């Protein structure tokens, strides 16, 4: 890692070393703190506060990468939260490190739409490292428990690269 991830002030809420809930197959999920959307009915409102969790340090990130590399059963990596785009510069640095260190497809959840991300130069940068974007705010009135990988009908699962895996 050429730059210290600590300098971005990313806060780590939780890590799920093996989960089947955040995308297809067995995934390593990283939950980050901070969200500006505050969607009514959010399944994780504790994550809105950008000061919760622990500071993501170079040591913690190295351990995460080691755990990912040491698990041959993993099908992918997922970033969620909060909203990983709360800190877009930090997200870009984290994703760049993950992309260069791990060969697994990366999914990312956000309350922003793809159009809003592309319209903001700072928010657009992390997109180059993401294979699948699950986007859009959660809308309680559009909640549908039959949907795969998302909570409300307005949200979209968008393939951003050929490396994307949508089914397992």
DSSP file (Angstrom, degrees, kcal/mol; ACC not computed):
  #  RESIDUE AA STRUCTURE BP1 BP2  ACC     N-H-->O    O-->H-N    N-H-->O    O-->H-N    TCO  KAPPA ALPHA  PHI   PSI    X-CA   Y-CA   Z-CA
    1    1 A X              0   0    0      0, 0.0    57,-0.0     0, 0.0     4,-0.0   0.000 360.0 360.0 360.0 122.5    0.0    0.0    0.0
    2    2 A X        +     0   0    0      1,-0.0     2,-0.3     2,-0.0     0, 0.0   0.831 360.0  37.1 -79.7 -32.8    1.6    3.2   -1.1
    3    3 A X  S    S-     0   0    0     90,-0.1     2,-0.4     3,-0.0    -1,-0.0  -0.880  92.8-102.4-119.5 153.1   -0.5    5.6    1.0
    4    4 A X    >   -     0   0    0     -2,-0.3     3,-1.0     1,-0.2     4,-0.2  -0.601  17.7-153.2 -76.9 124.7   -1.8    5.1    4.5
    5    5 A X  G > >S+     0   0    0     -2,-0.4     3,-1.6     1,-0.2     5,-0.6   0.789  92.8  70.3 -64.3 -26.9   -5.5    4.2    4.5
    6    6 A X  G > 5S+     0   0    0      1,-0.3     3,-1.5     2,-0.2    -1,-0.2   0.810  83.2  69.5 -60.6 -30.7   -5.6    5.8    8.0
    7    7 A X  G < 5S+     0   0    0     -3,-1.0    -1,-0.3     1,-0.3    -2,-0.2   0.678  93.4  58.4 -65.0 -15.7   -5.2    9.3    6.5
    8    8 A X  G < 5S-     0   0    0     -3,-1.6    -1,-0.3    -4,-0.2    82,-0.2   0.613 100.7-132.7 -89.9 -13.3   -8.7    9.0    5.0
    9    9 A X  T < 5 +     0   0    0     -3,-1.5     2,-0.2    -4,-0.4    -3,-0.1   0.770  39.1 171.8  69.4  26.0  -10.5    8.5    8.3
   10   10 A X      < -     0   0    0     -5,-0.6    46,-3.1    46,-0.3     2,-0.5  -0.490  22.4-145.3 -68.6 135.3  -12.6    5.6    7.2
   11   11 A X  E     -A   55   0A   0     22,-0.3    22,-2.5    44,-0.2     2,-0.6  -0.912   4.5-145.6-108.0 129.0  -14.4    4.0   10.0
   12   12 A X  E     +AB  54  32A   0     42,-3.7    42,-2.3    -2,-0.5    20,-0.2  -0.814  17.8 178.2 -95.5 122.0  -15.0    0.2    9.9
   13   13 A X  E     -     0   0A   0     18,-2.9     2,-0.3    -2,-0.6    19,-0.2   0.899  61.8 -25.4 -86.5 -48.4  -18.3   -1.0   11.4
   14   14 A X  E     - B   0  31A   0     17,-1.4    17,-3.0    40,-0.0     2,-0.4  -0.990  45.5-142.5-163.8 158.5  -18.0   -4.7   10.9
   15   15 A X  E     - B   0  30A   0     -2,-0.3     2,-0.7    15,-0.2    15,-0.2  -1.000   6.7-161.8-130.3 130.0  -16.6   -7.5    8.8
   16   16 A X  E     - B   0  29A   0     13,-2.8    13,-2.6    -2,-0.4     3,-0.3  -0.941   5.0-165.7-110.3 108.3  -18.4  -10.6    7.8
   17   17 A X  E    S+     0   0A   0     -2,-0.7     2,-0.3     1,-0.3    -1,-0.1   0.778  79.3  17.0 -69.2 -27.6  -15.8  -13.1    6.7
   18   18 A X  E    S+     0   0A   0     -3,-0.1     2,-0.3    10,-0.1    -1,-0.3  -0.885  78.3 150.5-147.2 112.7  -18.3  -15.4    5.1
   19   19 A X  E     - B   0  27A   0      8,-1.9     8,-2.8    -2,-0.3     3,-0.0  -0.987  34.3-163.3-141.7 151.7  -21.8  -14.4    4.2
   20   20 A X  S    S+     0   0    0     -2,-0.3     3,-0.3     6,-0.2     5,-0.1   0.201  81.1  77.7-112.5  12.3  -24.4  -15.3    1.6
   21   21 A X  S    S+     0   0    0      1,-0.2   128,-0.1     6,-0.1    -1,-0.1   0.650  82.4  58.1 -97.2 -17.3  -26.5  -12.1    2.1
   22   22 A X  S    S-     0   0    0      1,-0.2     2,-0.2     3,-0.2    -1,-0.2  -0.144 118.8 -35.2-113.1  37.8  -24.5   -9.4    0.2
   23   23 A X  S    S-     0   0    0     -3,-0.3    -1,-0.2     2,-0.1     4,-0.1  -0.750  93.2 -32.9 133.4 178.6  -24.3  -10.8   -3.3
   24   24 A X  S    S-     0   0    0    141,-0.4    51,-0.1    -2,-0.2   143,-0.1  -0.369 101.6  -7.4 -73.3 145.3  -24.0  -14.1   -5.0
   25   25 A X  S    S-     0   0    0     -5,-0.1     2,-0.5    -2,-0.1    -3,-0.2  -0.229 113.5 -25.0  74.3-162.2  -22.0  -17.0   -3.6
   26   26 A X  S    S-     0   0    0     47,-0.4    49,-4.0    -6,-0.1    50,-1.0  -0.783  74.4-173.5 -90.4 124.9  -19.9  -16.8   -0.5
   27   27 A X  E     -Bc  19  76A   0     -8,-2.8    -8,-1.9    -2,-0.5     2,-0.6  -0.849  31.7-134.6-126.0 153.8  -18.7  -13.2    0.1
   28   28 A X  E     - c   0  77A   0     48,-2.2    50,-2.6    -2,-0.3     2,-0.4  -0.948  35.0-160.4-101.0 114.5  -16.4  -11.3    2.4
   29   29 A X  E     -Bc  16  78A   0    -13,-2.6   -13,-2.8    -2,-0.6     2,-0.5  -0.853  12.3-165.9-109.9 134.2  -18.4   -8.2    3.4
   30   30 A X  E     -Bc  15  79A   0     48,-3.1    50,-2.7    -2,-0.4     2,-0.5  -0.969   7.6-158.4-117.9 120.3  -16.9   -5.0    4.8
   31   31 A X  E     -Bc  14  80A   0    -17,-3.0   -18,-2.9    -2,-0.5   -17,-1.4  -0.887   9.7-163.7-105.1 124.6  -19.3   -2.5    6.4
   32   32 A X  E     -Bc  12  81A   0     48,-2.6    50,-0.6    -2,-0.5   -20,-0.2  -0.736  17.2-115.8-107.4 154.6  -18.2    1.1    6.7
   33   33 A X        +     0   0    0    -22,-2.5   -22,-0.3    -2,-0.3    17,-0.2  -0.547  67.9  59.2 -89.0 152.1  -19.6    3.9    8.8
   34   34 A X        +     0   0    0     13,-2.9    49,-2.9    15,-0.4    48,-0.3   0.433  42.6 179.6 104.2 125.1  -21.3    7.1    7.6
   35   35 A X        -     0   0    0     13,-1.9    -1,-0.1    47,-0.2    15,-0.1  -0.928  17.7-170.5-155.9 130.8  -24.4    7.7    5.5
   36   36 A X  S    S+     0   0    0     -2,-0.3    -1,-0.1     1,-0.1    12,-0.0   0.553  80.4  71.9 -93.0 -10.5  -26.1   11.0    4.4
   37   37 A X        -     0   0    0      2,-0.1    -1,-0.1     1,-0.0   100,-0.0   0.874  66.7-170.5 -79.3 -38.2  -29.3    9.3    3.0
   38   38 A X        -     0   0    0      1,-0.2     2,-0.2     7,-0.0     3,-0.0   0.904  17.2-160.5  46.9  52.5  -30.9    8.4    6.4
   39   39 A X    >   -     0   0    0      1,-0.1     3,-2.0     2,-0.1    -1,-0.2  -0.437  20.6-113.2 -65.9 127.2  -33.6    6.3    4.5
   40   40 A X  T 3  S+     0   0    0      1,-0.3   100,-0.5    -2,-0.2    -1,-0.1  -0.414 105.0  23.3 -58.7 131.7  -36.7    5.7    6.7
   41   41 A X  T 3  S+     0   0    0      1,-0.2    -1,-0.3    -2,-0.1    98,-0.1   0.504  84.7 166.5  88.1   4.6  -36.8    2.0    7.4
   42   42 A X    X   -     0   0    0     -3,-2.0     3,-0.6     1,-0.2    -1,-0.2  -0.225  37.7-138.8 -52.2 139.3  -33.1    1.4    6.9
   43   43 A X  T 3  S+     0   0    0      1,-0.2    -1,-0.2     2,-0.1     3,-0.1   0.580  97.9  36.0 -77.8  -8.8  -32.0   -2.0    8.2
   44   44 A X  T >   +     0   0    0      1,-0.1     3,-1.9     2,-0.0    -1,-0.2  -0.346  61.5 153.3-141.8  57.0  -28.8   -0.5    9.6
   45   45 A X  G X  S+     0   0    0     -3,-0.6     3,-1.6     1,-0.3     4,-0.4   0.739  70.4  71.3 -64.1 -21.2  -29.5    3.1   11.0
   46   46 A X  G >  S+     0   0    0      1,-0.3     3,-0.6     2,-0.1    -1,-0.3   0.755  90.0  63.7 -61.8 -22.0  -26.6    2.7   13.5
   47   47 A X  G <  S+     0   0    0     -3,-1.9   -13,-2.9     1,-0.2    35,-0.5   0.556  79.3  82.1 -81.2  -8.3  -24.3    2.9   10.5
   48   48 A X  G <  S+     0   0    0     -3,-1.6   -13,-1.9   -14,-0.2     2,-0.4   0.855  70.8  87.0 -66.2 -34.2  -25.3    6.5    9.6
   49   49 A X    X   -     0   0    0     -3,-0.6     3,-1.3    -4,-0.4   -15,-0.4  -0.534  68.3-153.7 -71.5 119.0  -23.0    8.0   12.2
   50   50 A X  T 3  S+     0   0    0     -2,-0.4   -17,-0.2     1,-0.2    -1,-0.2   0.559  90.2  60.0 -72.3  -5.2  -19.5    8.5   10.6
   51   51 A X  T 3  S+     0   0    0      4,-0.0    -1,-0.2   -40,-0.0     4,-0.1   0.474  82.8  98.3-100.9  -3.1  -17.8    8.3   14.0
   52   52 A X  S <  S+     0   0    0     -3,-1.3   -19,-0.2    -6,-0.1     2,-0.1  -0.312  71.2  25.8 -79.2 169.3  -19.0    4.8   15.0
   53   53 A X  S    S-     0   0    0    -40,-0.1     2,-0.3   -42,-0.1   -40,-0.2  -0.355  99.0 -56.5  79.2-161.1  -16.8    1.7   14.6
   54   54 A X  E     -A   12   0A   0    -42,-2.3   -42,-3.7    -2,-0.1     2,-0.2  -0.869  55.0 -93.4-120.2 152.8  -13.0    1.7   14.5
   55   55 A X  E     -A   11   0A   0     -2,-0.3     2,-0.8   -44,-0.2   -44,-0.2  -0.450  40.4-121.3 -62.5 130.6  -10.6    3.6   12.4
   56   56 A X        -     0   0    0    -46,-3.1   -46,-0.3    -2,-0.2   -48,-0.2  -0.675  40.6-171.8 -76.3 111.0   -9.6    1.5    9.4
   57   57 A X     >  -     0   0    0     -2,-0.8     4,-2.7     1,-0.1     5,-0.2  -0.538  38.4-108.8-100.7 167.2   -5.8    1.2    9.8
   58   58 A X  H  > S+     0   0    0      1,-0.2     4,-2.4     2,-0.2     5,-0.2   0.876 121.2  53.1 -60.6 -37.3   -3.2   -0.2    7.5
   59   59 A X  H  > S+     0   0    0      2,-0.2     4,-2.0     1,-0.2    -1,-0.2   0.921 110.1  45.8 -65.4 -44.9   -2.8   -3.1    9.9
   60   60 A X  H  > S+     0   0    0      2,-0.2     4,-2.4     1,-0.2    -2,-0.2   0.925 113.4  50.0 -64.7 -43.4   -6.5   -3.9    9.9
   61   61 A X  H  X S+     0   0    0     -4,-2.7     4,-2.5     1,-0.2    -2,-0.2   0.899 109.0  51.9 -63.1 -39.9   -6.6   -3.6    6.1
   62   62 A X  H  X S+     0   0    0     -4,-2.4     4,-2.3     1,-0.2    -1,-0.2   0.897 110.1  49.4 -61.3 -39.9   -3.6   -5.9    5.7
   63   63 A X  H  X S+     0   0    0     -4,-2.0     4,-2.6     2,-0.2    -2,-0.2   0.905 110.0  50.9 -66.4 -41.1   -5.4   -8.5    8.0
   64   64 A X  H  X S+     0   0    0     -4,-2.4     4,-2.3     2,-0.2    -2,-0.2   0.935 111.3  47.7 -59.8 -47.4   -8.6   -8.2    5.9
   65   65 A X  H  X S+     0   0    0     -4,-2.5     4,-2.7     1,-0.2    -1,-0.2   0.899 111.2  51.1 -62.1 -41.5   -6.6   -8.8    2.7
   66   66 A X  H  X S+     0   0    0     -4,-2.3     4,-2.3     2,-0.2    -1,-0.2   0.927 109.7  49.9 -61.5 -45.1   -4.9  -11.8    4.2
   67   67 A X  H  < S+     0   0    0     -4,-2.6     4,-0.5     2,-0.2    -2,-0.2   0.897 112.5  47.9 -61.4 -40.2   -8.2  -13.3    5.3
   68   68 A X  H >< S+     0   0    0     -4,-2.3     3,-1.2     1,-0.2     6,-0.2   0.947 114.0  45.5 -64.7 -48.7   -9.6  -12.9    1.8
   69   69 A X  H 3< S+     0   0    0     -4,-2.7    -2,-0.2     1,-0.2    -1,-0.2   0.822 110.5  54.9 -65.2 -31.0   -6.5  -14.4    0.1
   70   70 A X  T 3< S+     0   0    0     -4,-2.3     2,-0.8    -5,-0.2    -1,-0.2   0.528  94.1  77.2 -81.6  -5.2   -6.4  -17.3    2.6
   71   71 A X    X   -     0   0    0     -3,-1.2     3,-1.3    -4,-0.5    -1,-0.1  -0.838  53.2-179.6-110.9  98.2  -10.0  -18.3    1.9
   72   72 A X  T 3  S+     0   0    0     -2,-0.8    -1,-0.1     1,-0.2    -2,-0.0   0.599  77.4  68.3 -71.0  -9.5  -10.3  -20.2   -1.4
   73   73 A X  T 3  S+     0   0    0    -46,-0.0   -47,-0.4     2,-0.0    -1,-0.2   0.632  74.2 110.1 -83.8 -14.0  -14.1  -20.6   -0.9
   74   74 A X    <   -     0   0    0     -3,-1.3   -47,-0.2    -6,-0.2     3,-0.1  -0.367  44.2-173.0 -68.7 139.3  -14.9  -16.9   -1.4
   75   75 A X        -     0   0    0    -49,-4.0    30,-0.6     1,-0.3     2,-0.3   0.556  64.2 -24.9-102.1 -15.4  -16.7  -15.8   -4.5
   76   76 A X  E     -cd  27 105A   0    -50,-1.0   -48,-2.2    28,-0.2     2,-0.4  -0.993  55.4-103.2-179.6 176.2  -16.4  -12.1   -4.0
   77   77 A X  E     -cd  28 106A   0     28,-2.6    30,-2.9    -2,-0.3     2,-0.4  -0.949  28.2-164.0-120.7 138.9  -16.0   -9.0   -1.8
   78   78 A X  E     -cd  29 107A   0    -50,-2.6   -48,-3.1    -2,-0.4     2,-0.5  -0.989   6.0-158.9-127.5 135.8  -18.8   -6.7   -0.8
   79   79 A X  E     +cd  30 108A   0     28,-2.2    30,-2.6    -2,-0.4     2,-0.2  -0.953  30.4 142.0-110.0 132.4  -18.7   -3.1    0.6
   80   80 A X  E     +c   31   0A   0    -50,-2.7   -48,-2.6    -2,-0.5     2,-0.3  -0.682   8.3 111.2-146.0-162.9  -21.7   -1.8    2.4
   81   81 A X  E    S-c   32   0A   0      1,-0.5     2,-0.2   -50,-0.3   -48,-0.2  -0.820  88.8 -21.5-178.4-139.2  -22.5    0.3    5.4
   82   82 A X  S    S-     0   0    0    -50,-0.6    -1,-0.5   -35,-0.5     2,-0.4   0.739 124.8 -48.8  31.1-156.9  -23.7    3.0    6.0
   83   83 A X    >   -     0   0    0    -49,-2.9     3,-2.7   -36,-0.3     4,-0.3  -0.969  45.7-149.7-128.9 114.6  -22.9    4.2    2.5
   84   84 A X  G >  S+     0   0    0     25,-0.8     3,-1.0    -2,-0.4     7,-0.2   0.776  98.0  64.7 -54.5 -26.0  -19.3    3.5    1.4
   85   85 A X  G >  S+     0   0    0     24,-0.3     3,-0.7     1,-0.2    -1,-0.3   0.427  72.5  94.4 -79.7   3.2  -19.5    6.6   -0.8
   86   86 A X  G <  S+     0   0    0     -3,-2.7     2,-0.4   -52,-0.3    -1,-0.2   0.881 100.5  28.3 -56.1 -37.7  -19.8    8.7    2.4
   87   87 A X  G <> S+     0   0    0     -3,-1.0     4,-2.9    -4,-0.3    -1,-0.3  -0.758  78.7 176.1-123.6  80.0  -16.0    9.1    2.1
   88   88 A X  H <> S+     0   0    0     -3,-0.7     4,-2.5    -2,-0.4     5,-0.2   0.839  77.9  50.2 -63.7 -35.3  -15.4    8.8   -1.7
   89   89 A X  H  > S+     0   0    0      2,-0.2     4,-1.9     1,-0.2    -1,-0.2   0.926 114.8  44.7 -67.6 -42.3  -11.7    9.5   -1.6
   90   90 A X  H  > S+     0   0    0    -82,-0.2     4,-2.7     2,-0.2    -2,-0.2   0.897 112.4  52.4 -65.7 -40.3  -11.2    7.0    1.1
   91   91 A X  H  X S+     0   0    0     -4,-2.9     4,-3.1    -7,-0.2     5,-0.3   0.921 107.9  51.3 -60.8 -44.4  -13.4    4.5   -0.7
   92   92 A X  H  X S+     0   0    0     -4,-2.5     4,-2.4     1,-0.2    -1,-0.2   0.911 111.9  46.9 -60.5 -42.3  -11.4    4.9   -3.9
   93   93 A X  H  X S+     0   0    0     -4,-1.9     4,-2.2     2,-0.2    -2,-0.2   0.925 113.9  47.5 -65.3 -44.7   -8.1    4.3   -2.0
   94   94 A X  H  X S+     0   0    0     -4,-2.7     4,-2.6     2,-0.2    -2,-0.2   0.937 114.5  46.3 -61.1 -47.7   -9.6    1.2   -0.2
   95   95 A X  H  X S+     0   0    0     -4,-3.1     4,-3.1     2,-0.2     5,-0.2   0.892 109.9  53.7 -64.5 -40.0  -11.0   -0.2   -3.5
   96   96 A X  H  X S+     0   0    0     -4,-2.4     4,-2.2    -5,-0.3    -1,-0.2   0.925 111.5  46.3 -59.9 -43.9   -7.8    0.4   -5.3
   97   97 A X  H  X S+     0   0    0     -4,-2.2     4,-1.6     2,-0.2    -2,-0.2   0.919 114.1  47.7 -64.4 -44.1   -5.9   -1.5   -2.6
   98   98 A X  H  X S+     0   0    0     -4,-2.6     4,-2.5     1,-0.2    -2,-0.2   0.918 111.8  50.5 -62.7 -43.0   -8.5   -4.3   -2.7
   99   99 A X  H  < S+     0   0    0     -4,-3.1    -1,-0.2     1,-0.2    -2,-0.2   0.895 114.5  42.7 -63.6 -41.6   -8.4   -4.5   -6.5
  100  100 A X  H  < S+     0   0    0     -4,-2.2    -1,-0.2    -5,-0.2    -2,-0.2   0.723 121.7  40.6 -79.3 -19.9   -4.6   -4.7   -6.7
  101  101 A X  H  < S+     0   0    0     -4,-1.6     2,-0.3    -5,-0.2    -2,-0.2   0.729 117.2  40.5 -98.5 -26.2   -4.4   -7.2   -3.8
  102  102 A X     <  -     0   0    0     -4,-2.5    -1,-0.1    -5,-0.2   -37,-0.0  -0.928  57.9-152.7-129.0 148.0   -7.3   -9.5   -4.5
  103  103 A X        +     0   0    0     -2,-0.3     2,-0.1    -3,-0.1    -4,-0.1   0.392  60.3 113.1 -99.6   3.3   -8.6  -11.0   -7.7
  104  104 A X  S    S-     0   0    0     -6,-0.2   -28,-0.2     1,-0.1    -2,-0.1  -0.431  75.9 -98.8 -79.2 150.0  -12.2  -11.4   -6.5
  105  105 A X  E     -d   76   0A   0    -30,-0.6   -28,-2.6    58,-0.1     2,-0.5  -0.370  37.9-137.3 -63.5 144.7  -15.1   -9.4   -8.0
  106  106 A X  E     -d   77   0A   0    -30,-0.2    25,-2.3    23,-0.1    26,-1.8  -0.928  17.1-170.2-113.5 124.7  -16.2   -6.4   -5.9
  107  107 A X  E     -de  78 132A   0    -30,-2.9   -28,-2.2    -2,-0.5     2,-0.4  -0.828   6.3-166.7-103.9 149.3  -19.8   -5.4   -5.2
  108  108 A X  E     -de  79 133A   0     24,-2.1    26,-2.8    -2,-0.3     2,-0.4  -0.990   9.3-150.2-141.4 132.4  -20.7   -2.1   -3.6
  109  109 A X  E     + e   0 134A   0    -30,-2.6   -25,-0.8    -2,-0.4     2,-0.3  -0.802  24.9 164.5 -97.5 139.9  -24.0   -0.9   -2.0
  110  110 A X        -     0   0    0     24,-2.3    26,-0.5    -2,-0.4   -27,-0.1  -0.993  43.2-138.7-151.8 152.2  -24.9    2.8   -2.1
  111  111 A X  S    S+     0   0    0     -2,-0.3    26,-0.4    24,-0.2     2,-0.2   0.553  83.2  90.8 -84.5  -9.9  -27.9    5.0   -1.6
  112  112 A X  S    S-     0   0    0     24,-0.2    24,-1.8     1,-0.1     2,-0.2  -0.502  80.7-120.2 -78.7 154.1  -26.8    7.1   -4.5
  113  113 A X     >  -     0   0    0     22,-0.2     4,-2.2    -2,-0.2     5,-0.2  -0.581  24.8-113.3 -84.9 159.6  -28.0    6.4   -8.0
  114  114 A X  H  > S+     0   0    0      1,-0.2     4,-2.6    -2,-0.2     5,-0.2   0.891 118.9  55.1 -58.5 -39.1  -25.5    5.6  -10.7
  115  115 A X  H  > S+     0   0    0      1,-0.2     4,-1.5     2,-0.2    -1,-0.2   0.902 107.6  48.2 -63.2 -40.9  -26.5    8.8  -12.4
  116  116 A X  H  > S+     0   0    0      2,-0.2     4,-0.7     1,-0.2    -1,-0.2   0.887 111.8  50.3 -66.6 -38.8  -25.8   10.9   -9.3
  117  117 A X  H >< S+     0   0    0     -4,-2.2     3,-0.9     1,-0.2    -2,-0.2   0.934 111.7  47.0 -64.1 -45.7  -22.4    9.2   -8.8
  118  118 A X  H 3< S+     0   0    0     -4,-2.6    -1,-0.2     1,-0.2    -2,-0.2   0.793 106.7  59.2 -67.1 -27.3  -21.4    9.8  -12.4
  119  119 A X  H 3< S+     0   0    0     -4,-1.5     2,-0.6    -5,-0.2    -1,-0.2   0.671  98.3  65.0 -76.8 -16.5  -22.5   13.5  -12.2
  120  120 A X  S <X S-     0   0    0     -3,-0.9     4,-2.2    -4,-0.7     5,-0.2  -0.931  74.1-150.3-110.9 115.9  -20.1   14.2   -9.3
  121  121 A X  H  > S+     0   0    0     -2,-0.6     4,-0.8     1,-0.2    -1,-0.1   0.841  97.4  46.9 -55.6 -37.0  -16.4   13.9  -10.2
  122  122 A X  H  4 S+     0   0    0      1,-0.2     4,-0.5     2,-0.2     3,-0.4   0.904 114.2  46.2 -72.3 -40.8  -15.4   12.9   -6.7
  123  123 A X  H  4 S+     0   0    0      1,-0.2     4,-0.3    -7,-0.1     3,-0.3   0.775 107.1  60.1 -71.4 -25.4  -18.1   10.3   -6.3
  124  124 A X  H >< S+     0   0    0     -4,-2.2     3,-1.1    -7,-0.2     4,-0.5   0.775  85.9  77.2 -73.9 -26.7  -17.4    8.9   -9.8
  125  125 A X  G >< S+     0   0    0     -4,-0.8     3,-1.4    -3,-0.4     4,-0.2   0.895  89.4  52.8 -56.7 -47.5  -13.8    7.9   -9.0
  126  126 A X  G >  S+     0   0    0     -4,-0.5     3,-2.0    -3,-0.3     4,-0.4   0.758  91.0  79.0 -62.4 -21.0  -14.5    4.7   -7.0
  127  127 A X  G X  S+     0   0    0     -3,-1.1     3,-1.3    -4,-0.3    -1,-0.2   0.800  79.7  67.2 -58.4 -29.3  -16.7    3.3   -9.8
  128  128 A X  G <  S+     0   0    0     -3,-1.4    -1,-0.3    -4,-0.5    -2,-0.1   0.698 103.2  46.2 -66.6 -16.6  -13.7    2.2  -11.8
  129  129 A X  G <  S+     0   0    0     -3,-2.0     2,-0.4    -4,-0.2    -1,-0.3   0.447  95.6  91.0-101.9  -2.2  -12.9   -0.4   -9.1
  130  130 A X    <   -     0   0    0     -3,-1.3   -23,-0.2    -4,-0.4     3,-0.1  -0.806  48.2-172.4-103.6 133.0  -16.4   -1.8   -8.7
  131  131 A X  S    S+     0   0    0    -25,-2.3    29,-3.6    -2,-0.4    30,-1.2   0.852  79.5  20.5 -88.0 -39.9  -17.7   -4.7  -10.7
  132  132 A X  E     -eF 107 159A   0    -26,-1.8   -24,-2.1    27,-0.2     2,-0.5  -0.997  67.3-160.7-134.7 130.2  -21.4   -4.6   -9.5
  133  133 A X  E     -eF 108 158A   0     25,-2.7    25,-3.2    -2,-0.4     2,-0.7  -0.940   4.6-162.1-110.3 125.9  -23.1   -1.6   -8.0
  134  134 A X  E     +eF 109 157A   0    -26,-2.8   -24,-2.3    -2,-0.5     2,-0.3  -0.939  34.9 178.3-103.8 111.8  -26.3   -2.0   -6.0
  135  135 A X  E     + F   0 156A   0     21,-2.6    21,-1.9    -2,-0.7   -22,-0.2  -0.756  19.2  59.4-128.2 160.9  -27.7    1.5   -6.0
  136  136 A X  S    S-     0   0    0    -24,-1.8   -24,-0.2   -26,-0.5   -26,-0.1   0.023  75.2 -72.5 106.5 149.3  -30.5    3.8   -5.0
  137  137 A X        -     0   0    0    -26,-0.4     2,-0.4     1,-0.1    17,-0.1  -0.372  50.9-105.1 -70.2 151.3  -32.0    4.8   -1.7
  138  138 A X        -     0   0    0     16,-0.1     2,-0.6    -2,-0.1   -98,-0.1  -0.653  34.0-162.0 -73.7 129.4  -34.1    2.3    0.3
  139  139 A X    >   -     0   0    0     -2,-0.4     3,-2.0     1,-0.1     4,-0.2  -0.948   9.4-155.4-117.8 110.3  -37.8    3.3   -0.1
  140  140 A X  G >  S+     0   0    0     -2,-0.6     3,-1.5  -100,-0.5    -1,-0.1   0.847  93.9  56.6 -53.8 -39.3  -39.9    1.7    2.6
  141  141 A X  G 3  S+     0   0    0      1,-0.3    -1,-0.3    -3,-0.1    -3,-0.0   0.686 109.6  46.7 -68.7 -16.7  -43.1    2.0    0.5
  142  142 A X  G <  S+     0   0    0     -3,-2.0    11,-2.4     2,-0.0    -1,-0.3   0.227  80.8 141.4-107.6  11.8  -41.3    0.0   -2.3
  143  143 A X  B <   +G  152   0B   0     -3,-1.5     2,-0.3     9,-0.3     9,-0.3  -0.288  23.3 176.6 -55.7 134.7  -39.9   -2.7    0.1
  144  144 A X    >   -     0   0    0      7,-2.4     3,-1.7     6,-0.1     6,-0.1  -0.843  20.9-164.5-146.1 104.1  -40.1   -6.1   -1.5
  145  145 A X  T 3  S+     0   0    0     -2,-0.3     7,-0.1     1,-0.3    -1,-0.1   0.579  86.8  67.4 -68.4  -7.3  -38.7   -9.1    0.4
  146  146 A X  T 3  S+     0   0    0      5,-0.1    -1,-0.3     2,-0.1     2,-0.1   0.571  77.6 105.0 -87.2  -8.5  -38.7  -11.2   -2.8
  147  147 A X  S <  S-     0   0    0     -3,-1.7     2,-0.5     4,-0.1     3,-0.2  -0.439  71.0-126.4 -72.9 144.2  -35.9   -9.1   -4.5
  148  148 A X  S    S-     0   0    0      1,-0.2    -2,-0.1    -2,-0.1    -1,-0.1  -0.803  83.3  -7.4 -91.8 131.2  -32.4  -10.5   -4.7
  149  149 A X  S    S+     0   0    0     -2,-0.5     2,-0.3  -128,-0.1    -1,-0.2   0.478 122.5  67.2  70.8   6.8  -29.6   -8.4   -3.3
  150  150 A X        -     0   0    0     -3,-0.2    -3,-0.1    -6,-0.1    -1,-0.1  -0.971  65.5-141.7-151.5 165.9  -31.7   -5.3   -2.6
  151  151 A X  S    S+     0   0    0     -2,-0.3    -7,-2.4     1,-0.2     2,-0.3   0.752  78.6  37.5-104.9 -27.9  -34.5   -4.1   -0.4
  152  152 A X  B >  S-G  143   0B   0     -9,-0.3     3,-1.8   -16,-0.1    -9,-0.3  -0.939  77.1-116.6-132.0 154.0  -36.8   -1.9   -2.4
  153  153 A X  T 3  S+     0   0    0    -11,-2.4   -10,-0.1    -2,-0.3    -1,-0.1   0.682 109.1  62.3 -62.8 -21.1  -38.1   -2.0   -6.1
  154  154 A X  T 3  S+     0   0    0    -15,-0.1    -1,-0.3   -17,-0.1     2,-0.1   0.732  85.0  94.4 -75.8 -21.1  -36.4    1.3   -7.0
  155  155 A X    <   -     0   0    0     -3,-1.8     2,-0.4   -19,-0.1   -19,-0.2  -0.417  63.2-153.0 -76.0 147.1  -32.9   -0.1   -6.3
  156  156 A X  E     -F  135   0A   0    -21,-1.9   -21,-2.6    -2,-0.1     2,-0.6  -0.910  15.9-143.7-123.0 148.1  -30.9   -1.5   -9.1
  157  157 A X  E     -F  134   0A   0     -2,-0.4     2,-0.5   -23,-0.2   -23,-0.2  -0.956  31.5-171.0-105.5 113.5  -28.2   -4.1   -9.4
  158  158 A X  E     -F  133   0A   0    -25,-3.2   -25,-2.7    -2,-0.6     2,-0.5  -0.927  21.2-138.6-120.0 123.7  -25.9   -2.8  -12.2
  159  159 A X  E     +F  132   0A   0     -2,-0.5   -27,-0.2   -27,-0.2   -28,-0.1  -0.666  23.1 175.0 -75.8 123.0  -23.0   -4.7  -13.8
  160  160 A X        +     0   0    0    -29,-3.6     2,-0.3    -2,-0.5   -28,-0.2   0.560  61.7  25.2-105.7 -13.4  -20.1   -2.2  -14.2
  161  161 A X  S >  S-     0   0    0    -30,-1.2     3,-1.3     1,-0.1    -1,-0.1  -0.955  74.9-113.6-146.8 165.2  -17.4   -4.6  -15.5
  162  162 A X  T 3  S+     0   0    0     -2,-0.3   -31,-0.1     1,-0.3    -1,-0.1   0.652 112.7  68.5 -71.6 -15.3  -17.0   -7.9  -17.4
  163  163 A X  T 3  S+     0   0    0      2,-0.1    -1,-0.3   -59,-0.0   -58,-0.1   0.500  77.7 120.2 -78.7  -4.8  -15.5   -9.3  -14.1
  164  164 A X    <   -     0   0    0     -3,-1.3     2,-0.5   -33,-0.2    -5,-0.1  -0.339  48.3-161.3 -69.7 138.7  -19.0   -9.0  -12.6
  165  165 A X        +     0   0    0      1,-0.1  -141,-0.4    -2,-0.1     3,-0.1  -0.986  15.4 170.7-117.6 121.1  -20.7  -12.1  -11.2
  166  166 A X        +     0   0    0     -2,-0.5     2,-0.3     1,-0.2    -1,-0.1   0.645  67.1  31.5-103.5 -18.9  -24.5  -11.7  -10.8
  167  167 A X              0   0    0   -143,-0.1    -1,-0.2     1,-0.1  -143,-0.0  -0.946 360.0 360.0-135.1 155.8  -25.4  -15.3  -10.1
  168  168 A X              0   0    0     -2,-0.3    -1,-0.1    -3,-0.1  -142,-0.1   0.291 360.0 360.0-138.1 360.0  -23.7  -18.2   -8.4
